[in-house]
Amino acid sequence: MKCAQCGQKPKNRCHSEGFDCTGGSLDPAAYALPENQACHNISEQMRGQYGNSQTRLEEIIEFSKRAGYARLGVAFCIGLADEAAFVAAVLAKHFKVDSVCCKMGGLDKDEHGMSKIKPDQFEIACNPIGQAQMLNRAKTELNIQMGLCLGHDILFQKYAEVPVTVLVVKDRVLANNPMGVAYGSYWRQKFGV
């Protein structure tokens, strides 16, 4: 599949006509599974009701309420501690909230043979598996990622026992707005597109 390079204009044909270029080769049976129905239906209901009028944080709150979640987890980068405190406070108005910082657990880089930023100094590594384990212990029902490093986010999602959604994607250059590369002519030139 190369939908991003499709000459059929997917935004027009797929969106308005429901065009199926797979020839019906995909099995939609997974949407009938109870564990998938609610998630998919809530998303469609919210899109129909709110359109494009909610922030991502508002969507997370509304989705979680409709899904019946009572306990949410926030896994955040230490660089976003202030933002995580704000998000946790907002969420705590509606849910029980557990939050866990990436540096929790004191994971020594030397003990684990990890690369260091300053080789001659003691450094603590991020602990995304530990973050997942702590939220698993807390019995969260939905986890929210905030700015975990690339790779760490993958490990966090791999070890989380509940669904994970993303509120912030880390982008150190573009103020955590990775899609900024698609909107600026300088960045488009840099990537040659």
Summary of the structure (lengths in Angstrom):
residues: 193
radius of gyration: 19.9
end to end distance: 20.1
largest distance: 60.8
contacts: 486
relative contact order: 0.11
helix: 46%
strand: 13%
